[in-house]
Amino acid sequence: MSIADHSLETPATIPAVRVRAGSAEFDILTLDEALSFAQANPHPRGDYDGLIRRLQIATDPEDVIEAGNAFRWWAESNGIAVEPHA
């Protein structure tokens, strides 16, 4: 399934991750958002190419959760994950 096919369906939600790009913060809630953010903000730590592939091919619920967790790990590894404000 391509990312275009994903767009026609209900977006696949992932565990929420707040990330920083420069001085802006973003809440990432779907696979599409995670993929768009990662492609626009490549960072060297972690398996970046593997992350992109995971985000692109995740379709069943377990794969979606795993891809979301991989995105969180990648963001944390690169110091761009932000703790939510209380």
Backbone bond lengths (Angstrom), bond angles and torsions (degrees), N, CA, C in turn:
res aa  C-N    CA-C-N  psi(-1)  N-CA   C-N-CA  omega(-1)  CA-C   N-CA-C  phi
1 M - - - 1.461 - - 1.524 108.11 -
2 S 1.290 117.09 133.11 1.457 121.06 -179.81 1.526 110.33 -89.72
3 I 1.302 116.40 167.44 1.464 121.11 178.24 1.524 109.97 -62.80
4 A 1.325 118.21 -31.23 1.467 121.24 177.43 1.531 109.92 -64.70
5 D 1.331 117.10 -39.66 1.457 120.53 177.43 1.521 110.98 -63.96
6 H 1.343 115.92 -38.91 1.462 120.50 177.64 1.527 110.53 -58.59
7 S 1.320 117.70 -38.70 1.456 122.19 -175.58 1.516 112.36 -64.40
8 L 1.333 117.75 -25.66 1.451 120.92 -179.22 1.521 112.30 -79.31
9 E 1.317 116.39 -18.74 1.447 121.87 -178.49 1.531 109.23 -99.92
10 T 1.322 115.09 175.95 1.458 119.41 172.30 1.522 107.51 -62.74
11 P 1.332 118.33 132.49 1.459 119.77 -179.07 1.528 111.25 -57.96
12 A 1.322 116.25 138.24 1.458 121.70 178.68 1.522 108.66 -76.03
13 T 1.318 116.46 114.20 1.458 120.03 -178.56 1.518 110.80 -81.33
14 I 1.318 114.83 147.71 1.459 123.13 178.43 1.519 107.58 -125.49
15 P 1.332 117.86 165.87 1.464 118.91 172.90 1.537 109.03 -57.53
16 A 1.317 117.21 129.22 1.471 122.10 -174.38 1.524 111.92 -58.05
17 V 1.333 114.55 138.96 1.464 122.55 176.71 1.520 107.11 -134.76
18 R 1.324 116.82 127.99 1.468 121.02 173.68 1.523 107.16 -97.82
19 V 1.333 115.77 128.20 1.459 121.54 -178.09 1.523 110.43 -127.38
20 R 1.321 114.06 161.57 1.461 121.12 -179.56 1.523 109.20 -117.99
21 A 1.322 114.94 137.83 1.464 122.44 170.86 1.520 105.65 -130.77
22 G 1.322 116.44 105.98 1.464 119.62 -173.18 1.513 108.80 66.61
23 S 1.329 117.39 -127.22 1.472 120.71 179.49 1.530 112.24 -95.86
24 A 1.325 117.61 -2.09 1.471 121.44 -179.27 1.532 110.39 -92.78
25 E 1.337 115.30 147.49 1.455 121.73 175.20 1.520 108.59 -118.87
26 F 1.331 115.58 143.48 1.455 121.87 -178.47 1.520 110.12 -132.37
27 D 1.322 116.91 139.67 1.455 121.88 171.54 1.517 107.11 -92.41
28 I 1.310 116.88 120.22 1.461 122.93 179.41 1.522 107.07 -99.65
29 L 1.338 115.64 118.56 1.461 120.86 -173.84 1.523 114.02 -119.68
30 T 1.342 117.80 -14.28 1.467 120.79 -176.54 1.526 110.40 -132.62
31 L 1.328 114.87 163.48 1.466 119.73 175.39 1.516 111.37 -59.91
32 D 1.337 116.64 -41.97 1.468 120.09 -179.73 1.524 111.19 -60.71
33 E 1.339 116.80 -42.55 1.464 120.34 178.46 1.519 110.89 -64.85
34 A 1.333 117.08 -42.12 1.466 120.81 179.65 1.527 110.32 -63.30
35 L 1.318 116.42 -44.22 1.463 120.52 179.71 1.527 110.88 -63.78
36 S 1.317 117.17 -46.67 1.475 120.75 179.32 1.518 111.04 -60.89
37 F 1.339 116.84 -44.31 1.459 120.25 -179.81 1.528 110.71 -63.64
38 A 1.331 116.98 -48.10 1.468 120.43 -177.85 1.528 111.24 -62.28
39 Q 1.324 117.53 -39.82 1.468 119.94 179.18 1.520 111.65 -68.20
40 A 1.327 117.46 -35.26 1.462 121.12 -179.45 1.530 112.49 -80.39
41 N 1.337 116.33 -19.12 1.470 121.52 -175.33 1.517 111.02 -133.27
42 P 1.335 118.55 61.96 1.467 119.36 -178.88 1.527 110.70 -64.79
43 H 1.310 115.92 137.60 1.467 122.35 177.25 1.515 107.78 -130.62
44 P 1.337 117.33 148.76 1.463 121.25 -169.59 1.529 116.42 -76.56
45 R 1.311 118.86 -25.91 1.469 119.08 -174.20 1.521 111.13 -79.05
46 G 1.324 114.56 145.64 1.457 119.71 -178.77 1.518 109.95 84.76
47 D 1.297 115.61 178.17 1.464 122.27 -179.68 1.525 108.64 -89.24
48 Y 1.325 117.10 81.85 1.461 121.98 -175.78 1.527 111.85 -59.04
49 D 1.332 117.11 -48.35 1.469 120.03 -179.06 1.527 111.17 -62.86
50 G 1.325 116.59 -40.17 1.462 120.74 177.05 1.517 111.49 -64.20
51 L 1.328 116.47 -39.03 1.470 120.90 177.61 1.523 110.32 -60.80
52 I 1.310 116.60 -47.81 1.473 120.70 -179.36 1.528 109.71 -58.96
53 R 1.330 116.97 -46.40 1.473 120.25 178.87 1.525 111.15 -59.79
54 R 1.326 117.15 -44.87 1.473 120.93 179.75 1.515 111.65 -59.80
55 L 1.325 116.37 -44.19 1.465 120.46 -179.67 1.522 111.05 -65.97
56 Q 1.321 117.01 -33.71 1.462 121.10 -178.31 1.526 112.96 -74.41
57 I 1.330 118.07 -34.37 1.463 119.24 -171.52 1.521 115.02 -103.76
58 A 1.325 118.63 -7.28 1.472 120.35 -178.08 1.523 110.27 -64.14
59 T 1.333 116.35 125.10 1.458 120.34 179.91 1.519 112.61 -129.43
60 D 1.331 117.94 -44.20 1.461 117.69 -179.02 1.527 109.74 -85.18
61 P 1.329 117.83 160.95 1.477 121.26 -172.86 1.532 114.22 -54.09
62 E 1.332 117.37 -39.79 1.469 119.47 -179.53 1.525 111.11 -66.39
63 D 1.342 116.97 -41.56 1.464 120.92 178.70 1.529 111.14 -65.13
64 V 1.328 116.35 -37.86 1.466 120.85 179.71 1.529 109.88 -63.58
65 I 1.327 116.63 -45.39 1.474 120.14 179.29 1.528 110.13 -64.25
66 E 1.328 117.09 -43.59 1.464 120.58 178.67 1.530 111.29 -62.42
67 A 1.325 117.26 -40.82 1.464 120.87 178.39 1.529 109.96 -65.19
68 G 1.335 116.77 -40.73 1.464 120.37 176.44 1.517 111.93 -62.14
69 N 1.322 116.45 -41.82 1.465 120.28 177.72 1.517 111.29 -66.39
70 A 1.338 117.11 -37.41 1.468 120.80 176.77 1.526 110.34 -63.79
71 F 1.347 116.90 -39.32 1.460 120.39 177.61 1.527 109.93 -63.02
72 R 1.352 116.49 -45.75 1.475 120.11 178.82 1.529 110.38 -59.11
73 W 1.337 117.46 -46.10 1.462 121.02 -179.17 1.523 110.28 -61.32
74 W 1.342 116.68 -43.72 1.467 120.96 178.94 1.527 110.26 -61.01
75 A 1.344 117.73 -45.04 1.469 121.80 179.96 1.527 110.40 -63.38
76 E 1.327 117.27 -43.06 1.465 120.39 178.76 1.525 110.85 -65.22
77 S 1.328 116.99 -41.83 1.473 121.54 -179.98 1.518 112.08 -61.27
78 N 1.331 116.08 -30.52 1.465 120.99 -178.35 1.523 113.35 -97.89
79 G 1.330 117.15 5.96 1.457 120.71 175.98 1.520 114.11 69.25
80 I 1.342 117.51 24.84 1.468 119.51 -179.65 1.529 112.38 -112.39
81 A 1.341 117.82 -0.54 1.462 121.24 174.54 1.526 107.49 -77.82
82 V 1.320 115.89 139.10 1.456 121.52 -177.91 1.526 107.80 -122.12
83 E 1.317 116.33 135.19 1.460 120.06 175.82 1.521 108.31 -70.41
84 P 1.333 117.70 137.53 1.471 119.47 177.84 1.522 111.19 -60.96
85 H 1.316 115.82 146.10 1.457 120.80 177.27 1.508 109.99 -74.51
86 A 1.312 116.64 139.48 1.470 121.02 -179.71 1.518 111.29 -79.46
